[in-house]
Amino acid sequence: MKITRIRIYKTDLPYVGGSDWAADIDRITAGVALLETGEKAMADANQGWRVDNAIRVARATAGLDYILEQPCKTYEECQQVRRVAQQPMKLDECITGLAAAQCIVADRGAEICCLKLSNLGGLSKARRVRDFLVENRMPVVAEDTWGGEITTSVVAHFAASTPEEYLQNSTDLMNYTTRSTGVGGAWASNGRLFAPDTPGLGVTPDFDSLGAPVADYGA
């Protein structure tokens, strides 16, 4: 069986972006100190900081090697932080389509873009955004908002079709849920996500878990 290996970050810092920005500085400092050789870290504020507090955090941690992710809610606010931050910036929630990606490329508004398939309207639209970013030498993260075996298999195949040089990482979403949606498909081992070459997504849906269909389509 042919296996495609997709990188997963070994180390994520604890979520930051709460009201106590000073405590976030301590969390980032402590987390980066735990990194082993070859590991990288992202501090995901998840849109949680005001611009002034995000700037305080970025300045206080200027000497640390980590990626600053979505510090503020809007793209414009993130750009205010970017103008003074020394850390590479990853944008997430504000990437909602091709127009947003074009703006980021034109502004050089980030070093990394997180592509969540459902936020972008599905695989076809996400592929257009991904291909545009890769053409402009912008690394991407293959992700989704959440999901089980089916969603993870979709993400894995999307990641596997991304040029390796521009694939930052992906996530084994099914291992962060308590309810299974299928059998087979993508799996994770030793910090890597694997996508099989079996037909389709390679996952058999668990219809009992999925419940009644929302809609039926047929000829």
N, C-alpha and C positions, 0 to 999 in steps of 0.2 A: 504494500500500500504506500502510495506517495503521501508524504506528510509535508505540510507547509507550516513553518514555525513563525509565530508572531510574537513580538516582544511584549512582555508585561513588566511594568516598573516593579522592582522589588521593594522600593521604599517610597511611601507617601507620608508626608508630615501630617500630624493631626489637623483636622479642620480648624481653620482660623476664620477671622472675619466677624467675630462677635463684638459686643459693645466694649469689651476690655481690650483695647488694642495694645496696651502695654504688656498684658499677659500673652498676647499673640507673639510679641517679640521674643519673649522667653521661650515659648513653645518652638518657634522656628529655630532659635539658637540651639536649644537642647536637641532637637531632631536632627539638624545637620551634623552635629557632633557625633551622632551614632552611625553615620554613613560608613559603609565599608568600601574598599577599593572597587571602582566600577559602578557603584550605585549612584543613582541620581534621585533628587527629591523635588516635589512640587508642593508649594503652600497654596492651597485652594481657599481663597476668601469667599468664594461662592456669592459674589456680589455684595458682601456684607459690610464693607467699610465705607465710611464717608471719605471723600477725596482727601481732606486734610489728615485724617488718621492713617489712610493708606500711604500717604507721603511720609508720615512719621515712621511707619513700620519699614518702608523701603529704605529710608535713610539710615535707620538704626541697624539694619542688617546688611548694609552695603558690602561688607567684606565677606559675606557668606555665599557659597555656591549653591543656589537653588533656583527653581523656576517660580515666578510669581504668577498665579493664575486668577483671572477675573477678579481683580481687587474691588471693583465698584460695579454698580448696576448697569450703567449705560456705556456705550462705546466712547462717547465724548469724555465721560468721567475717567475711564481707564486711560485715555490718551493724556489727560492732565497728569496722572500719576506717571505714565511712561516717560514724560518729558524730564522727570527728575530721577527716576529709578535706574539703577545700574543692572538690576537683574533682568534676565530674559523674561519676556512676558508671554503668557499663554492666554488666549481668549476662548471663551466657551459659550456662555448663554447668549451673548450678543451676535453669534453667528447663526443667522436665521435663513440664509439663502445666498444666491449668487451675488446679489447686489451688495450684501454685507461683505462677502469675500473680496469683491472687486475694490471696495473702499479700503479694506485692510491692506491689500497689496499696493494700492496707489499711495497710501499714507505710510507704508511700511509700519503698520500699526501694531504688529506683534511678530514674535519669532516662531510661534507654534499656534495652530488652530485646532480646536477640538470639534470634531464633526459628529454630532449625535443624530442618528438617522431619522428618528421620529420628529425631531425639531426641524429637520430640513425637508420633510414631506415624503420620506421614503428613499429607497435605494437609488432610483433613477435620478432624482434631483440631487441626492447626496453625491452621486458619482460625478455629476457635472461640476459641483463645487469642488470636490476633491481633485478632479483633473485640472481645473483652472488653477488651484493653489499649487499643485505639483509643477505645472508648466512654469509657474513663477517662483519655483524653488522654495516653497513654503512647506515645512514639515506639518503633518497632520496626525491627529489621534483618531483612531477608529473606535467609535463608542455608540452608546445609546443611553437614553434617560434611565432605563432599568429593563429587566427582563429575565427570563429563564433560559431553558435549553434552546428554544426556537430562536429567540432574539439573539442569543450569544452566537449561534451558528450563522445567522445572517451577518453579524458583526465580524465574525472570523473570516468569512469569505470576502467581505468587503475589504478587510485589512490585507488578506492574502493577495488581492488584486492591486494593491497599492505598491508602487516601486519601493523597495526596501530602504533606499537611501532617505526617503521622505516619510516613512512610517515611524512616528515617534514611539507609539505604544498602543496597546489595546487592553481590554479588561475581560476577565472571565465572569461575566455578570451572573451566570447561573449559580456560582458558588457563594453568592451573597444573598440568596433567597431561601425561603423555607418551603416553597411549594414548587414541585416539578411540573413542567409543561410538556415533557416528552422524553424519549429514550434515544440515546446515541447523539450524534452531532459533534460539535466542537468539545474539546476537553483541555484542561490545563495540567501541566506537570513541570516542576522545577523552574517556575518563573516564566513559562512560555505557554502560549495558547496554540492549540493544534486544530487545523481544519482538514478533515478527511476528504478524499476524492470520490466518495460514494455519490450515487445519483442525488440530484437536488441539493438540499441542505444537509442530507445525511442524518436527519433526525426524524423519528416517528412520533407524531403528536400524541399526547395523552388527552383524549377527548373528554374523559371523565373529569380531569382536572380543569380543562378549559371551560367546561360547561356548555350551555346551549349557545348556538351561533347567534350573533347579533343580526346577521342578514344572510340570505342565501342568494347566489347568483347562478344562473344556468340558461341554456338555450331555450 
